[in-house]
Amino acid sequence: MSSDRRRQLYWLFFAFGVVLLLQPIIKNANAPQNVAYSEFLSLVEAGDIESVEVRESEVRATKTDSSRVIAQRIPGLEGEALVDKLTAKGIKFSGYRDYDSWWRSLLLAWVLPIGLLFVLYSVFAKRMGGRGGALKFGDSDAKIYDRAKDDRVTFEDVAGVDEAEDELREVVDFLKNPGKYLTIGAHIPRGVLLVGPPGSGKTLLARAVAGEADVPFFSMSGSEFVEMFVGVGASRMRSLFEQAKKRSPCIIFLDELDAIGKSRGGLGTMATNDEREQTLNQLLVEMDGFNSDTGVIVMAATNRPETLDAALVRAGRFDRQVLVDAPDVRGREKILEIHSRKIELDDSVDLGVMARRTPGMSGADLANVVNEAALAAARRASKRVAVADFENAIDRIQLGLKKTGKVMNEAERTRVAYHEGGHALVAMSLEHADPVHKVTIVPRSIGALGATLQLPTEDRYLMTKEELLDRVCVMLAGRAAENLVCKSLSTGAKNDLERATETARQMVCRYGMSELGAQTFGIARDLRFLGNTLSGSEERNYSEETAQRIDEEIGTLLSQQQERAAAILSKRRSVLETMAERLLENETLDATELKTLNQ
């Protein structure tokens, strides 16, 4: 007997017990008052009786106040005399056969209560047995995207992940032409794990595979398997695979796989979760339990692959891992084109420039940029999205909202203008620095009082020592400009100092770009993947003397670049003054205006 059937029987037994408990209450709720026959006769004489029901062994009377009484008749002592007395008093009376009374008792005490409870139970069971209900919480709640019912997603709707797309085309070909592989004895991987940072398009890629192959797509998140009741997750996993096998060929997609697939060994053993482990064990069993020719392919997505259990990612289960990384500049341009299909772009909008303005952004971020640009155009009552709308959208996402209510005094505005002008002027004066796209002294919600935005000409995967030094010099240029013009320092350079110090430390300790030679210092114990630090710290593997030399090298590197920036600003102070004046006047300078001032 299934668990659902057992639950339903439990509920029926419970309802039956409730009926037994309520039966005496229902039976006695409106029961007539038992009185002596003599008292009944006195009530008749007094005219307090409205109607009488004469039975073989008793009389039931309704009083004038609507209450009821019952009296046992005395056999042989009265008969027609009672009828005469009732007639004389003008009281309505009728006869009743006792053998009919049990039907009424059965109806009132059993049939009606049981019927009422059955109706309530049916309503309750229907509500609790729906999606996510208590009576069906062991069933799979997978969302099914069917080719006949939902908008079809194909590889044409995906951009910026060409390498991942190429790997997944083999899965599509298997679902379309399985005989080609089975004839030669090959089999497609049972599981494909999509690995990448949040928002990179893993779910969209999985739906595109289903759309290209024209097969049903079962989608569930890992967190949907875990409930407070042990065994529910495993039951849902079984139900999911049973549904998928009935509709094969198809794709099962498990989003956020790390919610149920975390490693069961190591430190995690001390804080184990039985429900999660049972769900994981059931997934392992299901992935071993179907053959490669069933037409069911399991795809999953995670941004924390290093936390997954080794048994889950071994060969034969998720034996293929596909990296879905952040798009490059060409990929970002294609993504912007896809998301811009439904909006009207102004002729001046160059999506290639917008792609260069958004380094490091994921597909979800770029979709947000297009949406924010459309909202900006709608706010100014325009039917076409212009370049300014995209610029505002990117600034809003990268820097935060403009804080129009935050008013700085003139001294602070002047200091910020020289600070940002220093960044921009030094960046335009160095050979290896990225071109400056915009400078602004408009305060933003993230706490920045101004910003200097540089636009990389291309995606960079390696950086030379000269490029890193120029980057540190630009970071320290704002502080140098404040010290040169205002003759004092402020707290506005806090973030610049943090980033410059970290870059210098990496150059000395990781990249061997110092006088200490070609070696690294310290063992990084933190787990890093896709740019995210999970936990840990650095373990020192060098002496105190070496630590002192490292500190000296970092300090020397920063001091040299600070002096370098100050020398550039001193030599070109007139340009700095003009740039600060224009910033105080207009608050924002674009690349064209900066180029004019730099001549």
C-alpha positions in Angstrom: 0.0 0.0 0.0 1.4 3.4 -1.0 2.1 6.1 1.6 -0.6 8.3 0.1 -3.2 5.5 0.6 -2.1 5.0 4.2 -2.5 8.7 4.9 -6.0 8.7 3.4 -7.0 5.7 5.6 -5.6 7.5 8.7 -7.8 10.5 7.9 -10.9 8.2 7.5 -10.2 6.6 10.8 -9.7 10.0 12.4 -13.1 11.2 11.0 -14.8 8.0 12.2 -13.4 8.6 15.7 -14.6 12.2 15.7 -18.1 11.0 14.7 -18.1 8.5 17.7 -17.2 11.3 20.0 -19.7 13.8 18.7 -22.6 11.3 18.5 -23.7 11.6 22.1 -23.5 15.4 21.9 -25.5 15.5 18.7 -28.1 13.1 20.1 -28.6 15.1 23.3 -28.3 18.5 21.9 -32.1 19.0 21.5 -33.3 16.0 23.5 -36.8 16.5 25.2 -37.0 16.7 29.0 -38.2 13.6 30.8 -41.1 14.2 33.1 -43.5 12.0 35.1 -46.7 11.1 33.5 -48.6 12.9 36.2 -46.7 16.0 35.5 -47.6 15.7 31.8 -51.3 15.5 32.8 -50.9 18.6 35.0 -49.4 20.5 32.0 -52.4 19.4 29.9 -54.8 20.6 32.5 -53.0 23.9 32.9 -53.1 24.5 29.1 -49.3 24.6 28.8 -49.2 22.0 26.0 -49.5 23.0 22.4 -49.2 19.6 20.6 -48.8 15.9 21.5 -47.4 12.9 19.7 -48.9 9.7 21.1 -46.7 6.7 20.8 -47.2 3.1 22.0 -44.9 3.5 25.1 -44.6 7.2 25.5 -46.0 10.6 24.7 -44.0 13.5 23.4 -45.4 16.9 23.9 -44.4 20.4 22.7 -45.1 23.1 25.3 -46.4 26.6 24.5 -42.8 27.9 25.1 -41.5 25.6 22.3 -39.7 23.3 24.7 -40.4 19.6 24.6 -41.2 17.0 27.2 -41.4 13.2 27.1 -43.4 11.0 29.5 -43.7 7.2 29.7 -47.2 5.9 29.4 -48.7 3.6 32.0 -50.1 0.5 30.2 -53.7 -0.3 31.0 -54.5 2.8 33.0 -55.4 5.2 30.2 -56.3 5.0 26.6 -59.2 6.8 25.0 -59.4 8.9 28.2 -56.2 10.7 27.1 -57.6 11.4 23.7 -60.8 12.8 25.2 -58.8 15.0 27.5 -56.6 16.3 24.7 -59.7 17.0 22.6 -61.4 18.8 25.4 -58.5 21.1 25.8 -58.2 21.7 22.1 -54.7 20.3 21.9 -53.4 19.0 18.6 -52.4 15.3 18.8 -51.2 12.6 16.4 -50.1 8.9 16.6 -46.6 7.5 15.8 -45.4 4.0 15.3 -42.3 3.2 17.5 -40.7 1.0 14.8 -40.1 4.1 12.7 -38.1 5.9 15.4 -34.8 4.1 14.8 -34.6 5.5 11.3 -34.8 8.9 12.6 -32.3 8.2 15.3 -29.9 6.7 12.7 -30.4 9.7 10.4 -29.8 12.4 13.1 -27.1 10.6 15.1 -25.1 8.9 12.4 -25.9 9.6 8.7 -26.0 13.4 8.9 -22.9 13.8 11.1 -20.9 11.3 8.9 -22.1 13.0 5.8 -21.1 16.4 7.1 -17.7 15.1 8.1 -17.3 13.4 4.7 -18.0 16.7 2.9 -15.5 18.6 5.2 -12.9 15.9 4.7 -13.4 16.0 0.9 -12.8 19.8 0.8 -9.9 19.5 3.2 -8.3 16.7 1.3 -8.7 18.5 -2.0 -6.9 21.5 -0.7 -4.2 19.6 1.1 -3.8 17.2 -1.9 -3.0 20.0 -4.4 0.3 21.1 -5.6 2.6 21.1 -2.6 -0.2 19.7 -0.4 0.2 17.5 2.6 -1.5 14.5 1.0 0.7 14.7 -2.1 3.9 16.2 -0.7 5.8 13.1 -1.9 4.9 13.8 -5.5 7.2 15.8 -7.8 6.3 19.5 -8.3 8.5 19.8 -11.4 7.6 22.5 -13.8 7.1 20.9 -17.3 7.9 23.1 -20.3 6.3 21.3 -23.2 7.0 22.2 -26.8 3.3 22.3 -27.5 2.4 24.5 -24.6 5.2 26.9 -23.8 7.3 29.4 -25.7 10.1 27.5 -27.4 13.7 28.6 -26.5 16.5 27.7 -28.9 20.1 28.5 -29.3 19.2 31.6 -31.2 17.9 33.0 -27.9 21.3 32.4 -26.2 24.5 34.4 -26.8 27.9 34.9 -25.2 28.5 31.2 -24.3 29.6 29.8 -27.6 31.9 27.1 -26.1 29.2 25.8 -23.8 26.7 25.9 -26.7 29.0 23.8 -28.9 29.3 21.1 -26.2 25.6 20.9 -25.7 24.8 20.5 -29.4 26.0 16.9 -29.0 23.3 16.4 -26.4 20.7 17.8 -28.8 21.9 15.5 -31.6 21.6 12.5 -29.3 18.0 13.3 -28.4 17.2 13.8 -32.1 19.1 10.9 -33.5 19.9 8.4 -30.7 20.3 5.5 -33.2 23.4 7.0 -34.6 25.2 6.7 -31.3 23.6 3.4 -30.1 24.5 1.6 -33.4 28.2 2.2 -32.9 28.0 1.4 -29.2 28.5 4.9 -27.9 26.3 6.5 -25.3 25.7 10.1 -24.4 26.7 11.3 -20.9 23.9 10.6 -18.5 24.4 13.9 -16.6 25.6 17.3 -17.8 26.6 19.7 -15.1 26.4 23.4 -16.0 28.9 25.4 -13.9 29.1 29.1 -13.9 28.5 32.3 -11.8 24.9 33.5 -11.1 23.1 35.0 -14.0 25.4 33.6 -16.7 22.5 31.7 -18.5 22.7 28.2 -17.2 18.9 27.7 -17.0 18.4 29.4 -20.3 21.0 27.0 -21.9 19.2 24.0 -20.5 15.9 25.2 -21.9 17.5 25.9 -25.2 18.8 22.3 -25.4 15.2 21.0 -24.8 13.9 23.5 -27.4 16.4 22.5 -30.0 15.8 18.8 -29.4 12.0 19.4 -29.3 11.5 17.4 -26.1 9.7 18.0 -22.8 11.7 19.8 -20.1 11.2 19.0 -16.4 12.6 21.7 -14.2 13.0 21.7 -10.4 15.2 23.5 -7.9 17.3 21.6 -5.4 15.6 23.4 -2.5 12.2 22.1 -3.6 13.2 18.5 -2.6 14.0 19.4 1.0 11.1 19.5 3.5 10.7 19.2 7.3 9.6 15.6 6.9 12.3 13.0 6.3 11.8 11.0 3.1 9.8 13.6 1.2 12.8 14.7 -0.9 13.6 11.1 -1.9 10.0 10.5 -2.7 9.8 13.5 -4.9 13.0 12.5 -6.6 11.5 9.1 -7.4 8.3 10.7 -8.7 10.3 13.1 -10.9 12.2 10.3 -12.6 9.0 8.2 -13.0 7.3 11.1 -14.8 10.3 11.7 -17.0 10.6 8.1 -18.1 6.9 8.1 -19.1 7.6 11.1 -21.4 11.0 10.2 -22.7 12.9 11.4 -24.6 13.1 14.4 -22.3 15.4 16.5 -20.1 15.4 16.7 -16.3 16.9 20.0 -15.1 17.9 20.4 -11.5 18.7 24.0 -10.6 20.9 24.9 -7.6 22.2 21.3 -7.4 24.4 22.2 -4.4 21.2 22.5 -2.2 21.0 18.6 -2.2 24.3 17.5 -3.6 26.8 18.8 -1.0 29.7 16.6 0.0 28.9 14.1 2.7 32.4 13.8 4.0 34.8 16.1 5.9 33.6 18.7 8.3 30.1 18.5 6.9 29.7 15.1 8.6 29.4 16.8 12.0 26.4 18.8 10.7 24.7 16.2 8.5 21.2 16.6 7.3 19.4 13.2 7.0 16.7 14.6 4.7 19.2 16.1 2.3 21.4 13.0 2.3 18.4 10.7 1.6 17.5 12.9 -1.4 21.1 12.8 -2.6 21.2 9.0 -2.2 18.0 8.7 -4.2 19.4 10.9 -7.0 22.5 8.7 -7.1 20.3 5.6 -7.3 18.0 7.1 -10.0 21.0 8.1 -12.2 22.4 4.6 -11.9 19.0 3.0 -12.5 18.2 4.0 -16.0 20.0 3.0 -19.1 21.5 5.4 -21.6 19.0 4.4 -24.2 16.0 5.6 -22.1 16.2 9.0 -23.7 16.3 10.8 -20.3 19.2 13.2 -19.8 19.8 14.9 -16.5 21.1 18.4 -16.6 22.0 20.4 -13.5 23.3 23.8 -12.7 25.4 25.2 -9.8 27.8 28.0 -9.1 29.5 26.0 -6.3 30.9 22.8 -8.0 33.6 22.4 -5.4 31.0 21.6 -2.7 29.4 18.7 -4.6 29.8 15.1 -3.5 32.4 13.1 -5.3 29.9 10.3 -6.0 27.7 12.8 -7.8 30.3 14.1 -10.3 32.0 10.8 -11.0 32.0 9.2 -14.4 28.6 7.6 -15.2 26.6 10.3 -13.4 27.5 14.0 -14.0 30.5 13.0 -16.0 30.5 16.1 -18.2 30.9 19.6 -16.8 30.3 22.6 -19.0 31.6 26.0 -17.9 29.1 28.8 -18.5 31.4 31.8 -17.8 30.7 35.5 -18.0 30.6 36.6 -21.7 33.4 38.5 -23.4 32.9 41.8 -25.3 31.5 40.1 -28.4 29.2 37.9 -26.3 28.0 41.0 -24.4 27.2 42.7 -27.7 25.2 39.7 -28.9 23.3 39.5 -25.6 22.4 43.2 -25.8 21.1 42.6 -29.3 18.9 39.7 -28.2 17.4 41.7 -25.3 16.9 44.8 -27.5 14.7 43.0 -30.0 11.5 44.2 -28.4 12.5 47.8 -27.8 13.0 50.7 -30.3 16.6 51.9 -30.4 17.7 55.3 -31.4 20.0 55.4 -34.5 22.8 56.8 -32.3 22.9 53.7 -30.0 26.0 51.6 -30.6 25.6 48.3 -28.8 29.3 47.6 -29.3 30.2 50.6 -27.2 27.7 49.6 -24.6 29.3 46.1 -24.5 32.7 47.6 -23.8 31.1 49.7 -21.0 29.9 46.6 -19.2 33.0 44.4 -18.6 32.4 41.5 -16.2 28.6 41.7 -16.4 26.6 38.5 -16.8 23.7 37.9 -19.1 21.2 38.7 -16.4 23.0 42.0 -15.7 22.9 42.9 -19.4 19.2 42.1 -19.5 18.7 44.4 -16.6 20.7 47.2 -18.4 18.4 47.0 -21.4 15.3 47.1 -19.1 16.6 50.0 -17.1 17.4 51.9 -20.3 13.8 51.3 -21.6 12.5 52.5 -18.2 14.6 55.6 -18.5 13.2 56.3 -22.0 9.7 55.8 -20.7 10.3 58.3 -17.8 11.2 61.0 -20.3 8.1 60.1 -22.4 10.2 58.9 -25.4 9.3 56.0 -27.7 13.0 55.3 -28.6 15.8 54.4 -26.3 18.8 56.7 -26.7 22.5 56.5 -25.8 21.9 58.6 -22.7 19.3 56.1 -21.5 21.9 53.3 -21.7 24.5 55.4 -20.0 22.1 56.2 -17.1 21.2 52.5 -16.9 24.8 51.3 -16.7 25.7 54.0 -14.2 22.6 53.1 -12.1 23.7 49.5 -11.9 27.4 50.0 -11.4 27.4 53.1 -9.2 23.9 53.2 -7.8 21.2 55.9 -7.9 21.9 59.6 -8.0 21.5 61.1 -4.6 19.9 64.4 -5.6 19.0 65.2 -2.0 22.7 65.0 -0.9 24.2 68.5 -1.1 27.9 68.9 -0.5 29.3 72.2 0.5 31.5 74.1 -2.0 34.8 73.0 -0.3 33.8 69.4 -0.6 32.7 69.7 -4.2 36.0 71.4 -5.1 38.0 68.6 -3.4 36.0 65.9 -5.1 36.4 67.7 -8.5 40.2 67.7 -8.1 40.2 64.1 -6.9 38.3 62.8 -9.9 40.1 65.1 -12.2 43.4 63.7 -10.9 42.3 60.1 -11.7 41.2 61.1 -15.2 44.3 63.2 -16.1 46.8 60.6 -14.9 44.9 57.8 -16.7 45.0 59.9 -20.0 48.7 60.5 -19.5 49.9 56.9 -19.0 50.5 54.5 -21.9 49.0 51.3 -20.4 46.0 52.8 -18.6 42.5 52.1 -19.9 40.9 55.1 -21.8 38.7 57.3 -19.7 35.0 57.2 -20.7 33.4 59.6 -18.2 34.1 61.6 -15.1 31.4 62.7 -12.7 31.1 64.3 -9.3 27.4 63.4 -8.8 27.0 61.5 -5.5 25.7 58.0 -5.7 23.8 55.7 -3.4 26.7 53.3 -2.9 28.5 56.0 -1.0 30.8 57.4 -3.8 30.9 61.1 -4.0 32.2 60.9 -7.6 33.5 58.4 -10.1 36.0 58.1 -13.0 34.9 55.4 -15.5 37.5 53.8 -17.7 36.5 51.9 -20.8 38.7 48.9 -21.6 39.3 48.6 -25.4 39.2 44.8 -25.2 38.8 41.9 -22.7 42.1 41.2 -20.9 43.1 37.8 -19.6 46.7 38.6 -18.7 48.3 41.8 -17.3 51.9 42.9 -17.5 53.9 44.5 -14.7 53.8 47.8 -16.5 50.0 47.7 -16.8 49.6 46.9 -13.1 51.9 49.7 -12.1 49.9 52.2 -14.3 46.7 50.9 -12.7 48.1 51.5 -9.2 49.3 55.0 -10.3 45.8 55.9 -11.5 44.3 54.6 -8.2 46.6 56.9 -6.2 46.2 59.9 -8.5 43.1 61.2 -6.8 44.8 61.3 -3.4 47.8 63.0 -5.0 45.6 65.6 -6.6 44.0 66.5 -3.3 47.4 66.8 -1.6 48.8 68.9 -4.5 45.9 71.5 -4.6 44.3 71.4 -1.2 47.5 70.8 0.7 45.8 68.1 2.8 44.4 64.6 2.6 40.8 63.4 3.2 38.9 60.2 3.7 37.7 60.2 0.1 40.6 58.1 -1.0 39.8 55.1 1.3 38.6 52.8 -1.5 41.5 53.8 -3.8 44.0 52.9 -1.1 42.4 49.6 -0.4 42.5 48.6 -4.1 46.0 49.9 -4.7 47.4 48.1 -1.6 45.7 44.8 -2.6 47.1 45.1 -6.1 50.6 45.9 -4.8 50.4 42.9 -2.4 49.4 40.6 -5.2 52.3 41.8 -7.3 54.8 41.1 -4.5 53.4 37.9 -3.0 51.7 36.2 -6.0 53.2 37.5 -9.2 56.9 37.8 -8.3 57.0 41.4 -9.6 59.3 42.8 -7.0 63.0 42.9 -5.8 62.3 39.8 -3.7 62.6 37.6 -6.9 60.6 35.0 -8.7 58.8 33.4 -5.8 55.4 33.5 -4.0 54.7 34.1 -0.4 51.9 32.6 1.6 49.5 29.7 0.9 46.0 30.8 0.1 43.7 28.6 2.1 40.5 30.3 0.9 38.4 28.4 -1.8 38.0 30.6 -4.8 35.8 29.7 -7.8 34.5 32.0 -10.5 35.7 35.0 -8.6 33.9 34.3 -5.4 35.7 33.8 -2.1 34.0 31.1 -0.1 36.0 30.9 3.2 39.4 30.6 4.6 42.5 32.7 5.1 46.2 32.8 4.2 48.8 30.6 5.8 52.2 32.1 6.2 55.2 30.0 4.9 57.9 32.6 5.4 59.8 34.1 8.3 59.3 37.4 10.2 62.3 38.8 8.4 60.7 38.0 5.0 57.4 39.5 6.2 59.2 42.7 7.0 60.8 42.8 3.5 57.4 42.1 1.9 55.9 45.1 3.8 58.8 47.2 2.7 58.4 46.2 -0.9 54.7 47.0 -0.9 55.3 50.3 0.8 58.0 51.2 -1.7 55.9 50.3 -4.7 53.0 52.4 -3.4 55.2 55.3 -2.6 56.8 55.3 -6.1 53.5 55.3 -7.8 52.2 58.1 -5.5 55.2 60.2 -6.4 54.8 59.3 -10.1 51.2 60.5 -10.1 52.1 63.7 -8.2 54.8 64.4 -10.8 52.4 64.1 -13.7 49.8 66.3 -12.0 52.4 68.9 -11.1 53.6 69.0 -14.7 50.1 69.3 -16.0 48.5 71.3 -13.3 46.9 73.8 -15.7 45.0 71.0 -17.3 43.9 69.7 -13.9 42.6 73.2 -12.9 40.6 73.5 -16.1 39.2 70.0 -15.7 38.1 70.7 -12.1 36.5 73.9 -13.1 34.5 72.2 -15.9 33.5 69.5 -13.4 32.3 72.0 -10.9 30.3 73.7 -13.7 28.8 70.6 -15.5 29.3 67.8 -12.9 29.9 65.3 -15.6 32.5 65.2 -18.5 32.4 62.6 -21.3 35.2 61.2 -23.3 34.9 63.9 -26.1 35.2 66.8 -23.6 38.1 65.1 -21.8 39.9 64.6 -25.0 39.5 68.3 -25.8 40.8 69.4 -22.4 43.8 67.0 -22.7 45.1 68.5 -25.9 
